[in-house]
């Protein structure tokens, strides 16, 4: 390989790297905008009147789940990881959903001999 082929190969590689960087930056900007939109939805959702507390919690958890997926998938590069990471993440999500479900299920089941200090005001 002569010097001109070597320099052409190096310049082609540099151009390819710049194209990859531009594509990655575009993805990061789109994901960042989506996270900003999710945060805006979360803030504005406080003003929306949902029919129940469970629906309010469900909407908040859905928005938080989408935002967590975007952060984990793109910023932490988990979309390109192996299946073990996905299984661990899925087990964590299932456990978290189960715990929230238990909390919501036991919400109307107070401990005997106790009473709340304040009343819930929707």
Residue, then its C-alpha position, 0 to 999 in steps of 0.5 A: x500500500x502506498x502513501x496516497x492509498x494510506x491517506x485516502x483510507x485515513x481520510x475515508x475513515x475520518x469522514x465515516x467517524x464524523x458521520x457516525x458522530x453526527x448520527x449519534x448526536x442527532x439520536x441523543x438530541x432526539x432522546x433529550x427532547x423526548x425526555x424534556x417532553x416527558x418531564x413537561x407531561x409529568x409537570x402538566x399532569x399535576x393539573x389534570x383531574x383524573x377520575x381516581x388515584x390509581x389512574x393518576x399513579x398509572x399515568x405517572x408510572x407510564x411516563x416514568x417508565x418511558x423516560x427510564x427506558x430512554x435513559x437506560x437504552x440510549x444514554x447507558x447504551x443498554x440497547x446493544x447489551x446482551x440478553x442477561x442485562x435485559x433479563x435482569x432489567x425485566x426482573x427489576x421492572x417486574x419486582x417494582x410493578x409487584x411492589x407498587x401493586x402490593x402498595x396500591x392493593x393494601x391502600x384500603x386495608x389499614x392496620x387494626x388499632x390505628x387511624x390516619x392523622x390526616x384525611x385524604x383530600x383529592 
